[in-house]
């Protein structure tokens, strides 16, 4: 049995559109009698109104929906939902947790409080085969560190994420237990199906949905082998140097010049032996990376390789948000410019 646990939190109107998009997908598949046997989708929608928190359950036998009481404690609400879903289906052979929320989700502002991604995951008792972050800028070192021990594979975006659901008709049609895939293959199918869908949306959709996006599949266990090498490479100092260089090119965003891990390592000044070992292991960490055609139109698209350092330190809108990321506990502090 494949279990897909989906959480969508509303922070603006686009997230409601993603919620409706997902419901339309599932209802249309059900109406055609094509919902795959052995697949269960459990969905938590938490909107911005006082009485619009809803739980859905979908499988080949039918659809269920119930409203629940909203809680101000967001981390408790999400973790309780996820734990109860796992306990409801203890024999699931594949578990996927998909989280649709605003980018930079190692922290959230909710009712005036800062909630970190670890606040949520520390309360989740179970491990997942795939964690899917449907958010911008989450294919980052920080997020991989946060899901170590919680997931085998991470699906995320180094650039933006389109404002539509990843759980599409195409993905559901390929979740067939008659032709089972490995977990690795399933993760790649999910990421690739998303990019395939985005590529066929119209220019009008591009304007509405921000389709200059990408999708990356990261092998979390392999990252654990890469991470000590990144520490030896003093990645933060490499980014510091690249950022200083970018100051001479004001028309370029420092993110596009300095955050991509592959670019920083390959162009940095760390010892050649460590650099070569990092680049060799990188291909085992990012096992799939693809850009939507709208992103490939950007001149700076060549700087993306599927794993980044957080854009937060240079993000004036959100402030120095890296201080909310517990992943930095093992690292030297980034330079504040």
N, C-alpha and C positions, 0 to 999 in steps of 0.2 A: 504493500500500500504506500502511495506517495501522499504526504501531508504537506500542504502549502498553507502556512500561517501568515496572514497579511494584516498589517497595521497601517492605517492612513490617518494622519493627524492634520487637521485643517489649520493652515496659517494664512492663507489667502484664497481667493475664489478659484484659482487654478487647481487646488487640491480637491475641491468638490467636483471639478470636471474630471479629474482622474478617478475619483470614486464612482461617478456615473459611468465613465468609460469602462471600468472593470465590471460593474453590474450589467451593462449592456452586453459585454462580451459573454459573460456566463449565461445570461438569460437566452441569448441567441443560440448558443451551443446547446442548451437544454431543449429549447423549442424544436431544434432539428434532431433531437435524440442522439446527439454526438458527444455528450459529456463522457469522458473516458472512465471506464470502470476501474476501481482501485485507486481513484484520486479523490481526495477530500480537500476542499478549500474552506478555511475558517477566516473570517474577516472582521476586524474591529475598525469601525469608523468613529472618530471622535471629532466632531465639528466644533465651531466656536460659539454655539448657542448653549443655553442652559439645559435643554432637553433633547439633544440630538446625538446621543451616544448610542450606537447600534451595533449588534453582533449578528453576522450572517453565517450560515453554514450551507455549503453546497456539496453534493455528491451525485452520483448517477441515479440515486433513488428520489431526489427531490431537493427543494430549497426551503430553508428555515430562516426566520428573522425575529429578533426580539430587541426591544429597547431596554437599556440598563441605566442605572443612576450614574450621573457624571460625578467623578471624583476630582478634587483639586490636585491630589497627589498623582501627577502624571506617571512617574516611574512605577508607582504601585499599581496603577491601572493597567499599564502595558504589560508589566511582568506577570501580574495575576492572570491576565487573559492568555498570555503565551503559555504559562505553566499549566493552566487548566486545559488548554487545547492538547498539549502533549499527553497529559494524564487521561484525556478522553480517548485517545488512540494510542495506547502503549505499544501496539505491535506494528506501527508504521515502519516500513523498511527504509524509507527516505524522508527526511524532514527538511523543509525549506522555511526559513523565516524571512519574510520580505517586509521592509520598513520604508514607507513612503512619507517623507517629511522634508522640511526645508534643509538646504545644504549646510555643511559644517556641523553635522549632527553629533559631534562629540559633546556639544552642549546645546541646550534648548532654553529659551526664555518662556516661562509658563506662569501666568498669574504673577508676574513681576519677580519670579525666582529663577535662578540659573540651575538647570538640571543637566548633568553630564550623561553621556552615553553609558558610562560605567554605572551611574545611579540605576539605570534600567537593567543592565546586564548582570549586575551583582545580585539582583533579586531573581534572575531567571536561573532555574536549577539545571537546565538541560543543555546538551550539546546538539548542534545542527550540522547536517551534511553541507548545507549551503546557506549562507546569509546573503541576502540581496538588498543592497542599500539603494533605494530609488531616490537619489538625492544628488545634487551637484557637489563636485569637489570632494568625493568621499573615497576615491581610490588613492588613499594617502597612507603614509607610514603610520600616522597616528591611529587611523581606524583599524589597520591590520593588527597593530599592537593591542588594541582594545578587544578584538575578537579572538586573539590567541587562546586556545583551549576551549573556545565556544563554537568554532566552525572549522570545517575542512577546507571549504572554498568560500571566497568572498567575491561577489559581483558588485561592481561599483563604477562610478564615472570619475575620470580625472578632470574632465572639462564639465560642461553643463549636463543636465539630465532633462529630457523632454517631459513636458507636463502631460503625460499620458501613462496608463498602466503598462507594466511589463508583462502582466499575465494576459496574453493575447490568445485569440483563437488558434493561431499557429502553434503556440507553445502547448496549449491543451491537447491539440491533435497529435503532438509528438510524445506526450506522456502516456505511452502505451505499454502496459505491463506484459503484453504478448511479445513485444520486442524490447526487452529491458536494456537500458543503457547503464554504463558505469556512472558513478556520481560525477566524475570529471566530465564525461561526455554530456550529461544532463546540464551541468553548469554552463558549458559552452553553447549548448542548444538554446538555453534561456537568453544568454547575452546576444548571440547571433540573431535570434528571432526578433529581438527588440530592435537591433540596428536595421534588419531587413524591413521591419514595419515602418520605422521612421523614414527610411529612404523612399518609400512609396507614398508618403503623405504629400499634400500639395503645397504650393508656395504660400497660400493663405494659411494653411496649418502651420507652416514654418513661422509666420509672424505671430500667430497665437500661441504656439507651443514651444517656442525657443528650441528649435531642432538642431542647433549647432552643438551636438552632443556626441558622446562616445560611450563605449562599454568595455570593461576590463574584467577578466577572471583571474583572480590571484590565489595561488596555492599557499594557504596560510602556514602549513607545516614547513614548506620549503622556505618561506620567508624567515622562519626561525633560524635557518642556517645562514641566511644572508645578513640578518640584522647585526650580528657581532662584527662582521666585516665593515658595515656602514659606520659603526662606532669607531673602528680603527681608522677609517677614512676621514673622520672628523667632518661629517657631512654638513653640519651647521656652519663650519668655517668655509667650506666650499661654496655654500649658498651665499654667505657673507661676501665672498670675493666676487661672485657672479652679480650679486645685487649692486655692488659698488661700480662694477663695469657698466651695468644697465643704466646708471644715473647719467651716463654720457649719451644715452639714446632715449630721450624723453618721450618720443612717440610710441615706444614699445612698453607694454605693461611689464613690470618686473616679474609678474607671475609667469609670463610666457618665456622669460629669459632665465629664470632661476629656480623654478620649483620642480620640474621634472627630474626624477632621480637619475634616470639613464643619462640625460643630457649633462647634469651637473657632474656625475662621476666621470663620464667620458671626456669632458672638457676641463675637469678640475685639476688640482695640483697634488693629489695624494700620491703616495708611492706607486710606481707602475705595477708591482706585483699584486698589491692589494686591489688596485683599480681593475686589473685584468681578471682577478678572481671574482670581484663584484659583478662585472659585466657578464662573466660566464654563468654565474649563478642566477643572474637576473632573468635569463630566458627560462629557467625552471620555476621562477616565481610568478611572472606574468605569462600564463599559459595561453591566453587569448587576449587580443586587443584589436578593436576595430572602431573606426570613426564613421559617423554618418556623413553623407555627401555634403550636407550643409556646413559641417565643420571643416571638411577638406577644402572648402572655398576660401578659408581664412589663410592668410600668408604664414601665420605662425603655427599652423597645424603640425608641421614637421617636428616641433619641439615636444610633442606628446608621445609617450611610450607606454602608458598604462599604469604608472605609479608615480605619485608626486609627494613632495613635502607639503605640509599644510599651507594654503594661501593666507591663513588667518593673521600672521604677524604683520602683513602689509595691508590689512583690510581696515580702512578707516571707518567704514560703516559699523563694523562689529567690534572695533577696538582690538586690544591685544588678546584675542580670544584663545591663543595657545595656552594661556595660564589655566584654562579650564580643562585641558587635556591631561589626564593622568599619565599618558604615555611618556611625558617628558621627565618622569621621575628618574629615568636612567640616563638622561642626556644632559650635557652642558646647556645652560640657558642660551637661547638664541640672542644674538646681538639686537638691541633695540635701537633703531636708527633715529 
